Amino acid sequence: MRLVNNEHKAVDLRTTPVHLGLGSRARSIEGFAWDPEVLRAYSTAVAADGAEGRMVMIFDGDGPGEHWESHPAGDELVVCLSGSVTITRDVNGVHDHVRLGPGEASINPAGVWHTVDMAGPTSLLAVTAALGTDHRPRTGSRPAEGVGTSGPEDAS
């Protein structure tokens, strides 16, 4: 994993996210993967950006989300590019549902657990405060307490 400036090269956000950092810097995250070692390298490479750093990525999917997630360092912007998605947020045990169609967006507030359900093939753009992101298996209607995966800075 390495951060590179690709001002003269197209970047596929489905496979190569972009990190937005301090000083309005935008750098591609080449060699990115949802792997603890890669997440640790990413976290180290962007540590100076702290909570202000953001990851921009496109996700394609179909069907119910497999996990709950929370971003304690900041809000997450989710934009539906195609298809349809329902975002479910767990706010103190109360579910808030937001349905998005193409071109519509919603903000997941910092620290709020959320999951997505895609109605057919769907493409989403996410701008995420990745620092401290936590994932928990979707075993029921609420995020499972005490079960999770560490965020990038904790992936050691």
ZAKEPA-268120 format. One line per 4 residues: number of its first residue (from 0); their letters; for each residue x negated, y, z negated of N, C-alpha, C, CB. Coordinates in nm, 3 decimals, always signed. Glycine has a CB too. Layout:
NUM> a> X:Y:Z:X:Y:Z:X:Y:Z:X:Y:Z | ...;
***
This chain:
0> mrlv> -0.085:-0.116:+0.000:+0.000:+0.000:+0.000:-0.090:+0.123:+0.000:+0.097:+0.000:-0.122 | -0.054:+0.217:+0.088:-0.126:+0.344:+0.087:-0.035:+0.454:+0.138:-0.255:+0.335:+0.172 | -0.059:+0.575:+0.091:+0.016:+0.692:+0.136:-0.060:+0.756:+0.250:+0.041:+0.792:+0.021 | +0.008:+0.783:+0.360:-0.058:+0.842:+0.477:+0.026:+0.955:+0.534:-0.083:+0.735:+0.584;
4> nneh> -0.042:+1.048:+0.600:+0.025:+1.155:+0.673:+0.047:+1.106:+0.815:-0.058:+1.288:+0.671 | +0.173:+1.102:+0.859:+0.206:+1.051:+0.992:+0.274:+1.160:+1.074:+0.296:+0.928:+0.982 | +0.218:+1.277:+1.078:+0.286:+1.386:+1.148:+0.298:+1.364:+1.298:+0.214:+1.514:+1.122 | +0.220:+1.271:+1.354:+0.226:+1.245:+1.499:+0.275:+1.105:+1.530:+0.089:+1.266:+1.561;
8> kavd> +0.346:+1.043:+1.434:+0.389:+0.906:+1.453:+0.530:+0.890:+1.396:+0.289:+0.807:+1.385 | +0.617:+0.820:+1.469:+0.750:+0.791:+1.419:+0.740:+0.691:+1.304:+0.841:+0.736:+1.532 | +0.828:+0.705:+1.205:+0.830:+0.616:+1.089:+0.968:+0.552:+1.080:+0.795:+0.694:+0.957 | +0.973:+0.422:+1.067:+1.099:+0.350:+1.049:+1.127:+0.343:+0.900:+1.093:+0.206:+1.113;
12> lrtt> +1.222:+0.423:+0.853:+1.254:+0.431:+0.710:+1.313:+0.302:+0.654:+1.349:+0.543:+0.685 | +1.345:+0.206:+0.740:+1.395:+0.077:+0.693:+1.281:-0.009:+0.639:+1.468:+0.003:+0.806 | +1.162:+0.011:+0.693:+1.047:-0.069:+0.651:+0.936:+0.012:+0.587:+0.991:-0.143:+0.769 | +0.933:+0.141:+0.616:+0.828:+0.228:+0.565:+0.891:+0.352:+0.501:+0.730:+0.270:+0.679;
16> pvhl> +0.912:+0.348:+0.368:+0.969:+0.465:+0.303:+0.874:+0.583:+0.311:+1.002:+0.433:+0.157 | +0.926:+0.701:+0.279:+0.845:+0.822:+0.271:+0.853:+0.875:+0.129:+0.894:+0.931:+0.375 | +0.739:+0.917:+0.077:+0.734:+0.978:-0.056:+0.730:+1.129:-0.040:+0.610:+0.928:-0.137 | +0.824:+1.198:-0.107:+0.826:+1.344:-0.111:+0.765:+1.384:-0.244:+0.972:+1.402:-0.094;
20> glgs> +0.656:+1.462:-0.239:+0.585:+1.497:-0.361:+0.574:+1.646:-0.384:+0.450:+1.437:-0.359 | +0.499:+1.678:-0.487:+0.475:+1.818:-0.521:+0.411:+1.890:-0.403:+0.387:+1.829:-0.646 | +0.434:+2.020:-0.397:+0.377:+2.098:-0.289:+0.445:+2.072:-0.155:+0.231:+2.071:-0.277 | +0.566:+2.019:-0.160:+0.643:+1.987:-0.038:+0.569:+1.890:+0.053:+0.675:+2.115:+0.039;
24> rars> +0.491:+1.799:-0.005:+0.420:+1.697:+0.074:+0.513:+1.581:+0.107:+0.296:+1.646:-0.002 | +0.503:+1.530:+0.227:+0.577:+1.411:+0.270:+0.475:+1.314:+0.328:+0.690:+1.447:+0.374 | +0.466:+1.195:+0.267:+0.370:+1.095:+0.313:+0.437:+0.958:+0.325:+0.249:+1.087:+0.218 | +0.409:+0.889:+0.433:+0.461:+0.753:+0.453:+0.397:+0.658:+0.353:+0.435:+0.705:+0.598;
28> iegf> +0.475:+0.559:+0.310:+0.426:+0.457:+0.217:+0.402:+0.331:+0.299:+0.527:+0.432:+0.098 | +0.286:+0.321:+0.361:+0.254:+0.205:+0.444:+0.224:+0.084:+0.356:+0.134:+0.236:+0.536 | +0.273:-0.031:+0.400:+0.252:-0.154:+0.326:+0.344:-0.167:+0.206:+0.109:-0.163:+0.281 | +0.455:-0.092:+0.204:+0.547:-0.097:+0.091:+0.622:-0.229:+0.088:+0.646:+0.020:+0.096;
32> awdp> +0.647:-0.279:-0.032:+0.728:-0.399:-0.053:+0.783:-0.394:-0.195:+0.644:-0.531:-0.029 | +0.896:-0.462:-0.217:+0.954:-0.470:-0.352:+0.881:-0.580:-0.428:+1.109:-0.498:-0.347 | +0.756:-0.556:-0.456:+0.667:-0.651:-0.520:+0.599:-0.578:-0.637:+0.560:-0.709:-0.419 | +0.587:-0.640:-0.755:+0.528:-0.571:-0.870:+0.391:-0.509:-0.843:+0.516:-0.666:-0.985;
36> evlr> +0.305:-0.578:-0.768:+0.172:-0.525:-0.740:+0.179:-0.401:-0.650:+0.086:-0.633:-0.673 | +0.266:-0.404:-0.549:+0.282:-0.289:-0.459:+0.347:-0.173:-0.534:+0.367:-0.328:-0.334 | +0.447:-0.202:-0.617:+0.512:-0.097:-0.696:+0.414:-0.031:-0.792:+0.632:-0.154:-0.773 | +0.325:-0.111:-0.850:+0.222:-0.057:-0.940:+0.127:+0.035:-0.862:+0.143:-0.173:-1.008;
40> ayst> +0.087:-0.007:-0.743:-0.001:+0.076:-0.660:+0.069:+0.205:-0.618:-0.046:-0.003:-0.535 | +0.196:+0.196:-0.583:+0.274:+0.315:-0.546:+0.281:+0.411:-0.665:+0.416:+0.276:-0.499 | +0.315:+0.358:-0.781:+0.326:+0.440:-0.901:+0.195:+0.512:-0.932:+0.367:+0.354:-1.019 | +0.085:+0.441:-0.920:-0.047:+0.502:-0.944:-0.076:+0.611:-0.843:-0.157:+0.394:-0.940;
44> avaa> -0.045:+0.585:-0.717:-0.075:+0.680:-0.610:+0.005:+0.810:-0.623:-0.048:+0.617:-0.475 | +0.124:+0.805:-0.683:+0.210:+0.924:-0.690:+0.226:+0.975:-0.833:+0.347:+0.893:-0.631 | +0.147:+0.926:-0.926:+0.162:+0.961:-1.067:+0.159:+1.112:-1.091:+0.054:+0.895:-1.148 | +0.076:+1.185:-1.018:+0.064:+1.330:-1.038:+0.194:+1.404:-1.005:-0.050:+1.386:-0.954;
48> dgae> +0.282:+1.343:-0.926:+0.410:+1.406:-0.891:+0.513:+1.391:-1.002:+0.465:+1.345:-0.763 | +0.490:+1.298:-1.095:+0.581:+1.279:-1.207:+0.725:+1.262:-1.165:+0.570:+1.394:-1.302 | +0.816:+1.319:-1.242:+0.958:+1.306:-1.217:+1.004:+1.382:-1.093:+1.036:+1.354:-1.337 | +0.919:+1.467:-1.037:+0.958:+1.543:-0.919:+0.941:+1.465:-0.789:+0.876:+1.670:-0.911;
52> grmv> +0.867:+1.354:-0.791:+0.848:+1.273:-0.671:+0.976:+1.201:-0.633:+0.736:+1.173:-0.691 | +0.997:+1.184:-0.503:+1.115:+1.115:-0.452:+1.075:+1.016:-0.343:+1.218:+1.216:-0.397 | +1.146:+0.903:-0.340:+1.129:+0.806:-0.233:+1.250:+0.818:-0.141:+1.114:+0.660:-0.289 | +1.223:+0.820:-0.010:+1.329:+0.827:+0.091:+1.323:+0.698:+0.171:+1.313:+0.953:+0.183;
56> mifd> +1.438:+0.627:+0.179:+1.439:+0.498:+0.245:+1.578:+0.470:+0.301:+1.396:+0.386:+0.149 | +1.586:+0.392:+0.408:+1.713:+0.345:+0.463:+1.730:+0.198:+0.425:+1.719:+0.365:+0.618 | +1.850:+0.164:+0.379:+1.885:+0.027:+0.344:+1.999:-0.019:+0.433:+1.925:+0.016:+0.194 | +1.985:-0.136:+0.492:+2.092:-0.198:+0.570:+2.143:-0.318:+0.493:+2.042:-0.239:+0.713;
60> gdgp> +2.273:-0.338:+0.495:+2.327:-0.453:+0.425:+2.471:-0.479:+0.460:+2.315:-0.434:+0.277 | +2.526:-0.580:+0.394:+2.664:-0.622:+0.417:+2.706:-0.702:+0.295:+2.679:-0.706:+0.550 | +2.811:-0.660:+0.229:+2.863:-0.735:+0.115:+2.830:-0.669:-0.017:+2.808:-0.874:+0.116 | +2.857:-0.742:-0.125:+2.837:-0.684:-0.258:+2.690:-0.671:-0.295:+2.908:-0.769:-0.362;
64> gehw> +2.660:-0.568:-0.372:+2.524:-0.550:-0.422:+2.488:-0.659:-0.520:+2.508:-0.412:-0.487 | +2.360:-0.693:-0.526:+2.315:-0.801:-0.613:+2.266:-0.753:-0.748:+2.205:-0.878:-0.545 | +2.254:-0.620:-0.765:+2.200:-0.570:-0.891:+2.261:-0.433:-0.926:+2.047:-0.560:-0.884 | +2.247:-0.397:-1.053:+2.274:-0.263:-1.102:+2.139:-0.193:-1.107:+2.346:-0.263:-1.242;
68> eshp> +2.139:-0.060:-1.090:+2.014:+0.015:-1.106:+2.042:+0.148:-1.172:+1.945:+0.036:-0.970 | +1.936:+0.204:-1.230:+1.943:+0.333:-1.297:+1.812:+0.407:-1.271:+1.969:+0.316:-1.451 | +1.821:+0.539:-1.253:+1.705:+0.622:-1.227:+1.696:+0.730:-1.336:+1.712:+0.687:-1.084 | +1.627:+0.702:-1.445:+1.624:+0.796:-1.558:+1.553:+0.928:-1.529:+1.560:+0.732:-1.674;
72> agde> +1.464:+0.931:-1.429:+1.385:+1.052:-1.404:+1.457:+1.156:-1.321:+1.258:+1.014:-1.335 | +1.571:+1.121:-1.260:+1.639:+1.221:-1.179:+1.755:+1.162:-1.101:+1.543:+1.286:-1.084 | +1.832:+1.251:-1.041:+1.947:+1.212:-0.961:+1.903:+1.140:-0.833:+2.032:+1.335:-0.925 | +1.996:+1.061:-0.778:+1.974:+0.992:-0.651:+2.082:+1.037:-0.553:+1.976:+0.836:-0.670;
76> lvvc> +2.041:+1.075:-0.434:+2.134:+1.108:-0.326:+2.150:+0.986:-0.238:+2.084:+1.232:-0.243 | +2.276:+0.945:-0.213:+2.305:+0.831:-0.125:+2.392:+0.883:-0.011:+2.377:+0.714:-0.203 | +2.346:+0.860:+0.113:+2.417:+0.904:+0.232:+2.454:+0.781:+0.313:+2.331:+1.004:+0.317 | +2.582:+0.768:+0.348:+2.626:+0.657:+0.434:+2.601:+0.699:+0.579:+2.779:+0.622:+0.410;
80> lsgs> +2.516:+0.624:+0.648:+2.485:+0.653:+0.788:+2.583:+0.584:+0.882:+2.343:+0.610:+0.821 | +2.622:+0.460:+0.847:+2.719:+0.385:+0.927:+2.786:+0.284:+0.836:+2.652:+0.315:+1.050 | +2.905:+0.242:+0.876:+2.979:+0.145:+0.796:+3.054:+0.212:+0.682:+2.886:+0.040:+0.741 | +3.070:+0.138:+0.573:+3.144:+0.187:+0.458:+3.086:+0.125:+0.331:+3.296:+0.155:+0.471;
84> vtit> +3.075:+0.206:+0.227:+3.019:+0.158:+0.101:+3.101:+0.214:-0.015:+2.870:+0.198:+0.087 | +3.116:+0.133:-0.119:+3.173:+0.181:-0.244:+3.064:+0.178:-0.349:+3.297:+0.094:-0.288 | +3.038:+0.292:-0.408:+2.942:+0.303:-0.518:+3.021:+0.294:-0.647:+2.858:+0.436:-0.509 | +2.980:+0.205:-0.735:+3.043:+0.192:-0.866:+2.942:+0.235:-0.970:+3.092:+0.046:-0.893;
88> rdvn> +2.983:+0.330:-1.053:+2.899:+0.379:-1.162:+2.958:+0.333:-1.295:+2.885:+0.534:-1.158 | +2.874:+0.293:-1.388:+2.917:+0.256:-1.522:+2.879:+0.371:-1.615:+2.852:+0.120:-1.569 | +2.979:+0.450:-1.654:+2.956:+0.564:-1.743:+3.019:+0.531:-1.877:+3.016:+0.697:-1.682 | +2.935:+0.488:-1.971:+2.982:+0.450:-2.104:+3.096:+0.348:-2.099:+3.028:+0.574:-2.180;
92> gvhd> +3.082:+0.248:-2.012:+3.180:+0.141:-2.003:+3.298:+0.171:-1.912:+3.230:+0.110:-2.136 | +3.305:+0.291:-1.858:+3.413:+0.328:-1.767:+3.358:+0.330:-1.626:+3.476:+0.467:-1.806 | +3.427:+0.262:-1.533:+3.380:+0.257:-1.395:+3.435:+0.373:-1.314:+3.420:+0.125:-1.329 | +3.346:+0.436:-1.241:+3.377:+0.544:-1.149:+3.345:+0.490:-1.010:+3.297:+0.678:-1.182;
96> hvrl> +3.443:+0.489:-0.918:+3.423:+0.437:-0.784:+3.427:+0.551:-0.683:+3.531:+0.330:-0.750 | +3.329:+0.551:-0.592:+3.324:+0.650:-0.485:+3.306:+0.574:-0.355:+3.209:+0.755:-0.507 | +3.399:+0.594:-0.261:+3.389:+0.528:-0.130:+3.334:+0.629:-0.029:+3.529:+0.473:-0.082 | +3.234:+0.584:+0.047:+3.170:+0.669:+0.147:+3.184:+0.608:+0.286:+3.022:+0.691:+0.113;
100> gpge> +3.210:+0.694:+0.384:+3.208:+0.657:+0.524:+3.093:+0.729:+0.592:+3.343:+0.690:+0.592 | +3.074:+0.709:+0.721:+2.962:+0.771:+0.793:+2.957:+0.922:+0.773:+2.971:+0.740:+0.941 | +2.838:+0.969:+0.738:+2.816:+1.112:+0.718:+2.851:+1.163:+0.580:+2.894:+1.188:+0.817 | +2.909:+1.078:+0.495:+2.945:+1.120:+0.359:+2.835:+1.082:+0.261:+3.079:+1.058:+0.316;
104> asin> +2.825:+1.161:+0.154:+2.719:+1.141:+0.056:+2.775:+1.151:-0.086:+2.606:+1.242:+0.077 | +2.701:+1.096:-0.179:+2.735:+1.106:-0.320:+2.605:+1.111:-0.400:+2.824:+0.985:-0.366 | +2.615:+1.166:-0.519:+2.499:+1.176:-0.608:+2.520:+1.087:-0.728:+2.475:+1.324:-0.652 | +2.423:+0.997:-0.752:+2.422:+0.917:-0.874:+2.341:+0.995:-0.977:+2.362:+0.773:-0.849;
108> pagv> +2.406:+1.040:-1.085:+2.334:+1.119:-1.185:+2.221:+1.041:-1.252:+2.431:+1.170:-1.291 | +2.121:+1.112:-1.296:+2.008:+1.052:-1.366:+2.057:+0.966:-1.482:+1.911:+1.160:-1.417 | +2.001:+0.846:-1.493:+2.028:+0.758:-1.606:+2.159:+0.681:-1.600:+2.026:+0.836:-1.727 | +2.241:+0.702:-1.497:+2.369:+0.632:-1.488:+2.350:+0.503:-1.408:+2.478:+0.722:-1.421;
112> whtv> +2.395:+0.391:-1.465:+2.387:+0.263:-1.396:+2.486:+0.262:-1.281:+2.416:+0.146:-1.494 | +2.443:+0.209:-1.166:+2.529:+0.205:-1.048:+2.495:+0.084:-0.961:+2.516:+0.334:-0.967 | +2.591:+0.046:-0.877:+2.575:-0.063:-0.783:+2.652:-0.027:-0.657:+2.624:-0.199:-0.844 | +2.624:-0.096:-0.548:+2.693:-0.067:-0.422:+2.756:-0.193:-0.365:+2.595:-0.005:-0.320;
116> dmag> +2.870:-0.175:-0.299:+2.937:-0.282:-0.226:+2.961:-0.232:-0.085:+3.071:-0.325:-0.296 | +2.904:-0.302:+0.012:+2.915:-0.262:+0.153:+3.026:-0.341:+0.220:+2.781:-0.283:+0.227 | +3.120:-0.269:+0.284:+3.233:-0.332:+0.353:+3.194:-0.354:+0.498:+3.362:-0.244:+0.342 | +3.132:-0.467:+0.526:+3.080:-0.493:+0.660:+2.942:-0.435:+0.674:+3.173:-0.435:+0.767;
120> ptsl> +2.881:-0.450:+0.791:+2.745:-0.396:+0.812:+2.742:-0.246:+0.784:+2.698:-0.425:+0.957 | +2.650:-0.207:+0.697:+2.640:-0.068:+0.652:+2.494:-0.027:+0.644:+2.709:-0.049:+0.515 | +2.471:+0.099:+0.672:+2.337:+0.157:+0.663:+2.344:+0.279:+0.571:+2.281:+0.195:+0.804 | +2.255:+0.282:+0.471:+2.251:+0.391:+0.373:+2.114:+0.456:+0.372:+2.286:+0.339:+0.233;
124> lavt> +2.112:+0.586:+0.353:+1.989:+0.661:+0.329:+1.990:+0.699:+0.182:+1.977:+0.788:+0.423 | +1.882:+0.669:+0.112:+1.871:+0.704:-0.030:+1.749:+0.793:-0.052:+1.861:+0.577:-0.117 | +1.770:+0.898:-0.133:+1.662:+0.985:-0.178:+1.661:+0.968:-0.329:+1.683:+1.139:-0.133 | +1.560:+0.898:-0.380:+1.560:+0.847:-0.516:+1.442:+0.896:-0.598:+1.561:+0.697:-0.514;
128> aalg> +1.473:+0.936:-0.721:+1.368:+0.962:-0.819:+1.321:+0.826:-0.868:+1.420:+1.054:-0.939 | +1.214:+0.776:-0.811:+1.174:+0.637:-0.833:+1.107:+0.613:-0.969:+1.080:+0.594:-0.725 | +1.055:+0.715:-1.031:+0.984:+0.700:-1.158:+1.076:+0.640:-1.264:+0.930:+0.836:-1.206 | +1.042:+0.523:-1.314:+1.118:+0.459:-1.420:+1.242:+0.386:-1.376:+1.156:+0.559:-1.518;
132> tdhr> +1.263:+0.368:-1.245:+1.381:+0.298:-1.197:+1.390:+0.160:-1.260:+1.379:+0.287:-1.044 | +1.510:+0.123:-1.303:+1.533:-0.006:-1.366:+1.640:-0.081:-1.288:+1.574:+0.011:-1.515 | +1.624:-0.211:-1.274:+1.721:-0.297:-1.206:+1.764:-0.407:-1.302:+1.661:-0.358:-1.076 | +1.892:-0.441:-1.296:+1.945:-0.552:-1.375:+2.034:-0.637:-1.285:+2.024:-0.501:-1.498;
136> prtg> +2.030:-0.768:-1.305:+2.113:-0.856:-1.222:+2.261:-0.819:-1.236:+2.091:-1.004:-1.261 | +2.334:-0.836:-1.130:+2.477:-0.809:-1.132:+2.548:-0.938:-1.167:+2.527:-0.753:-0.994 | +2.559:-0.965:-1.297:+2.619:-1.088:-1.345:+2.764:-1.069:-1.385:+2.541:-1.143:-1.461 | +2.811:-0.946:-1.394:+2.948:-0.918:-1.433:+2.984:-0.778:-1.389:+2.968:-0.935:-1.584;
140> srpa> +3.084:-0.725:-1.452:+3.131:-0.592:-1.414:+3.044:-0.480:-1.471:+3.273:-0.573:-1.459 | +2.957:-0.513:-1.568:+2.871:-0.411:-1.629:+2.725:-0.456:-1.620:+2.912:-0.385:-1.777 | +2.632:-0.361:-1.625:+2.491:-0.399:-1.626:+2.461:-0.483:-1.750:+2.400:-0.274:-1.622 | +2.391:-0.593:-1.733:+2.356:-0.679:-1.845:+2.257:-0.608:-1.936:+2.296:-0.812:-1.794;
144> egvg> +2.287:-0.600:-2.062:+2.199:-0.534:-2.159:+2.074:-0.619:-2.182:+2.272:-0.510:-2.292 | +1.960:-0.554:-2.191:+1.836:-0.620:-2.226:+1.776:-0.706:-2.117:+1.857:-0.702:-2.344 | +1.835:-0.707:-1.998:+1.781:-0.786:-1.888:+1.753:-0.690:-1.775:+1.880:-0.899:-1.843 | +1.628:-0.682:-1.733:+1.599:-0.589:-1.626:+1.459:-0.606:-1.573:+1.617:-0.448:-1.673;
148> tsgp> +1.430:-0.529:-1.473:+1.295:-0.527:-1.418:+1.241:-0.387:-1.440:+1.294:-0.567:-1.267 | +1.118:-0.379:-1.470:+1.055:-0.251:-1.497:+1.049:-0.166:-1.373:+0.917:-0.271:-1.554 | +1.044:-0.036:-1.395:+1.024:+0.057:-1.286:+0.880:+0.051:-1.240:+1.061:+0.199:-1.328 | +0.848:+0.123:-1.132:+0.715:+0.118:-1.075:+0.603:+0.146:-1.175:+0.705:+0.214:-0.963;
152> edas> +0.624:+0.241:-1.267:+0.514:+0.274:-1.358:+0.496:+0.168:-1.465:+0.538:+0.408:-1.423 | +0.593:+0.078:-1.481:+0.583:-0.027:-1.581:+0.551:-0.163:-1.522:+0.711:-0.036:-1.658 | +0.530:-0.172:-1.394:+0.510:-0.300:-1.327:+0.369:-0.352:-1.346:+0.539:-0.288:-1.178 | +0.330:-0.370:-1.471:+0.196:-0.420:-1.496:+0.197:-0.555:-1.562:+0.119:-0.322:-1.582;
***
